[in-house]
Amino acid sequence: MKRKILVLDLDETLIHSKNDGCNPRKEPTGTPDFVFRIFCKGRVKRVFVHYRPHVEDFLMVVSQWFELVIYTAGSEDYAAPVIDRLDDGRGIFSQRFYRQHCVPDGFDRTKDLTAVHRDLSSIFIIDNSPSAYKNFKQNAIPIESWYDDPNDTALLDLVPLLDSLRSADDVRKVLAKHRFFERRRESVDSW
Ligand SMILES: *[C@@H]1O[C@H](CO)[C@@H](O)[C@H](O)[C@H]1NC(C)=O
């Protein structure tokens, strides 16, 4: 069985953060899981990081099933300390890709999965932003953006699908079937 690579986005997929210097669209409520400082544009900013519910359990499970890679459009200065904290000294992320590894796409940036691994039958990405995987839709698992809902279960809800990907000979086939049933379910729900 080929070991598959699970690529994970960071912001609004695994965590949400805010900092002293900006006003994000949605501010999380409650106590941050951790706070750190970065030096940015001549100022020290505090970054308040909130974990998506169940992210720690999620990482514990999927790190046993897959090779994990973080691929974020965030800057390395900001994202590296967040990844270190999620990793917690375990070394569960085999590679890290930051803003400088994204591909310019108009005013936006998109992600290049072939930079992570050339065999597209054994790599897939979980990302809340469709523009991030626009060139790799067959390898993508969409997830709703998370900002502050304490009852969010999106990560746990993906576990059965991820379990079925472990033994897939081509992840794109399993994901195509999944998309087909999701669309059917949505059309039945909207009746
Ligand atoms: C979360 O769930 C609890 C218990 O069901 C409920 O009381 C609360 O209003 C929910 N919170 C949000 C933000 O939806």
The ligand as an ORCA input file, in Angstrom:
! r2SCAN-3c Opt
* xyz 0 1
  C     -23.176     25.238     20.547
  O     -23.950     24.177     21.047
  C     -24.559     24.443     22.298
  C     -25.186     23.167     22.791
  O     -25.969     22.556     21.793
  C     -25.558     25.588     22.144
  O     -26.161     25.893     23.377
  C     -24.811     26.812     21.627
  O     -25.724     27.859     21.353
  C     -24.035     26.481     20.355
  N     -23.188     27.614     20.020
  C     -23.140     28.140     18.807
  C     -22.262     29.324     18.634
  O     -23.776     27.712     17.842
*
